[in-house]
Amino acid sequence: ESIEEAMQKELSAALPTAVVSYTQPIQMRIEELISGVRATLALKIYGDDLGELDRLSGRIKNVLAGVPGVADLALEANIGKPQIRIKVDRDALARYGLNADDVLTVVKNGIGGEPVTTLLDGVKRFDIAVRLDDADKASLPAIQRIPIRTPSGALVHLSQVAEVSDAEGYSFIRREQLQRYAVIQMDVRGRDIDGFVKDANAAIAQQVKLPTGYYS
């Protein structure tokens, strides 16, 4: 335990956002088979809304931090993945004679690199793609300027028919039996696990009320 504590101190200073746990090969396999995480204990909170799961798991983590014996308490850092959000303006689309599928097609081709046609050379087939330069795919102004041809033949920019903005998204979505969940992992030091679990459950029940549709 003293070695783990020393390692945790150094790693926490060097990698403050990393989730670190300490285990041994056989122990790790057993723990992962039981709970799905590489830690002695795991608490899963189930629900539909990812933002609410983040909020609840953060509150419960703070409660668990005050339970004697808890160690290596960690909550996966899930949010923070940069995204480009495109929200179509249906009124603007109607004015230009376009629909949401027209926007989706242009975005999939320009950003996603989906083929726009196929070149046939004998028995060989070659997909032809027209896409933005890699640097432009990360540039909000460049994406806003993606041209879309209207039924009349005119060109409009993507920003004229849709709201294009930067956003933070989720790096991953955990599911178990089709149900979304967040997981808090922890170890126990200096006391028995059963006693810790009893105290942890009591503290959570007293300090955190889960909304309807959310459970652990």
C-alpha positions in Angstrom: 0.0 0.0 0.0 2.9 2.4 0.8 4.3 1.9 -2.7 0.8 2.5 -4.3 0.4 5.7 -2.2 3.8 7.0 -3.3 3.1 6.2 -7.0 -0.3 7.8 -6.8 1.2 11.0 -5.4 3.7 11.3 -8.2 1.3 10.4 -10.9 -1.4 12.7 -9.7 1.0 15.6 -9.8 2.3 14.7 -13.3 -1.0 13.5 -14.8 -3.9 15.3 -12.9 -6.6 14.2 -15.3 -5.6 10.6 -15.7 -7.5 7.7 -14.1 -5.0 5.4 -12.5 -5.6 2.1 -10.6 -3.2 -0.5 -9.2 -3.7 -4.2 -9.4 -2.1 -7.5 -10.1 -2.7 -9.8 -13.2 -5.1 -12.4 -11.6 -6.8 -9.8 -9.4 -7.3 -7.5 -12.4 -9.0 -10.3 -14.5 -11.3 -11.2 -11.6 -12.3 -7.6 -10.9 -12.9 -6.8 -14.6 -15.1 -9.9 -15.0 -17.2 -9.0 -12.0 -17.6 -5.2 -12.5 -16.3 -4.4 -15.9 -13.6 -2.1 -14.5 -10.1 -2.6 -13.2 -10.7 -1.7 -9.6 -11.8 -3.4 -6.4 -15.2 -1.7 -6.4 -17.3 0.1 -9.0 -20.5 2.1 -8.7 -22.6 2.4 -11.8 -25.3 5.0 -12.2 -27.9 4.3 -15.0 -30.0 6.8 -16.8 -30.8 8.3 -20.2 -29.3 11.8 -20.2 -25.5 12.0 -20.4 -25.3 15.4 -18.8 -27.4 14.3 -15.9 -25.3 11.2 -15.5 -22.2 13.4 -15.4 -23.7 15.6 -12.7 -24.9 12.7 -10.5 -21.7 10.8 -10.8 -19.7 13.9 -9.8 -21.9 14.4 -6.7 -21.7 10.8 -5.7 -17.9 10.9 -6.2 -17.7 13.8 -3.8 -19.7 11.9 -1.2 -17.6 8.8 -1.6 -14.4 10.9 -1.1 -15.5 11.4 2.5 -16.0 7.8 3.4 -13.1 6.4 5.5 -11.0 3.8 3.7 -11.6 5.0 0.1 -8.6 5.0 -2.2 -7.9 5.6 -5.9 -11.3 7.1 -6.3 -11.8 8.0 -10.0 -14.5 9.1 -12.4 -13.8 8.8 -16.1 -13.3 12.2 -17.8 -15.8 11.8 -20.5 -16.6 15.3 -21.8 -14.2 17.5 -23.6 -14.1 16.0 -27.1 -14.2 18.9 -29.6 -17.1 18.7 -32.1 -18.6 20.8 -34.8 -22.4 21.1 -34.4 -24.6 21.8 -37.4 -28.2 22.7 -36.8 -30.2 23.3 -39.9 -32.5 26.3 -40.3 -35.6 24.7 -41.9 -37.1 28.1 -42.8 -33.9 29.1 -44.7 -33.8 25.7 -46.4 -37.3 26.2 -47.6 -36.5 29.6 -49.0 -33.8 28.1 -51.2 -35.7 25.0 -52.1 -33.5 22.7 -50.1 -34.1 20.1 -47.4 -32.1 18.7 -44.5 -30.9 15.7 -46.6 -29.2 18.1 -49.0 -27.2 19.6 -46.1 -26.4 16.1 -44.7 -25.1 14.9 -48.1 -22.8 17.9 -48.5 -21.5 17.6 -45.0 -20.9 13.8 -45.3 -19.1 14.3 -48.6 -17.0 17.4 -47.6 -16.1 16.4 -44.0 -16.8 12.7 -43.8 -15.1 11.9 -47.1 -18.0 9.8 -48.5 -17.7 9.0 -52.2 -19.7 11.2 -54.6 -19.4 8.8 -57.5 -17.6 5.7 -58.8 -15.1 5.4 -61.6 -15.3 2.2 -63.6 -12.1 0.9 -65.3 -12.9 -2.5 -66.8 -13.7 -4.7 -63.8 -12.1 -2.3 -61.4 -14.2 0.3 -59.4 -12.7 3.4 -57.8 -14.6 5.6 -55.4 -14.3 9.3 -56.1 -14.5 11.6 -53.1 -14.4 15.4 -52.9 -13.6 16.6 -49.4 -12.1 19.5 -47.5 -8.4 19.7 -46.7 -7.6 18.2 -43.3 -6.8 21.7 -41.9 -10.1 23.1 -43.2 -12.1 20.3 -41.5 -11.0 21.6 -38.2 -11.7 25.2 -39.2 -15.1 26.6 -38.3 -15.0 29.4 -40.9 -14.0 26.9 -43.6 -16.9 24.6 -42.7 -19.3 27.6 -42.7 -18.3 28.4 -46.2 -19.0 25.0 -47.7 -21.0 25.6 -50.8 -24.4 24.0 -51.4 -26.1 24.2 -54.8 -29.8 25.0 -54.9 -32.3 23.6 -57.3 -32.1 26.9 -59.3 -28.4 26.4 -59.8 -27.3 29.1 -57.3 -24.7 28.5 -54.6 -25.2 29.3 -50.9 -22.9 28.8 -48.0 -23.7 26.2 -45.3 -23.9 29.1 -42.8 -26.8 30.6 -44.7 -29.0 27.5 -44.1 -27.6 26.2 -40.9 -26.1 27.2 -37.6 -22.5 25.9 -37.4 -20.8 26.1 -34.0 -18.0 24.7 -31.9 -19.1 22.4 -29.0 -17.7 19.9 -26.5 -19.0 16.4 -26.9 -18.7 13.1 -25.1 -15.7 10.9 -25.9 -17.6 7.7 -25.4 -21.0 6.4 -24.2 -21.1 3.4 -21.9 -24.0 1.0 -22.2 -25.1 -2.1 -20.4 -28.1 -4.0 -21.7 -28.9 -1.0 -23.9 -28.9 1.3 -20.9 -26.5 4.3 -20.6 -24.5 4.5 -17.4 -21.6 6.3 -15.8 -19.1 4.4 -13.6 -17.1 5.4 -10.5 -14.2 3.2 -9.6 -12.4 2.9 -6.2 -10.3 0.8 -4.0 -10.4 0.3 -0.2 -7.5 0.5 2.1 -7.2 0.1 5.9 -10.6 -1.5 6.5 -12.8 -4.3 5.4 -14.7 -4.0 2.1 -18.1 -5.0 3.4 -18.0 -2.3 6.1 -16.9 0.3 3.5 -19.7 -0.6 1.2 -22.2 -0.3 4.0 -21.0 3.1 5.0 -20.7 4.3 1.4 -24.3 3.2 0.6 -25.6 5.0 3.7 -23.7 8.2 2.8 -25.1 8.2 -0.7 -28.6 7.5 0.4 -28.4 10.4 2.9 -26.8 13.0 0.6 -27.9 12.2 -3.0 -31.4 11.8 -4.2 -31.5 10.2 -7.7 -34.2 11.7 -10.0 -36.9 9.5 -11.5 -35.5 7.2 -14.1 -32.0 7.1 -12.6 -30.7 4.3 -10.4 -27.5 2.7 -9.2 
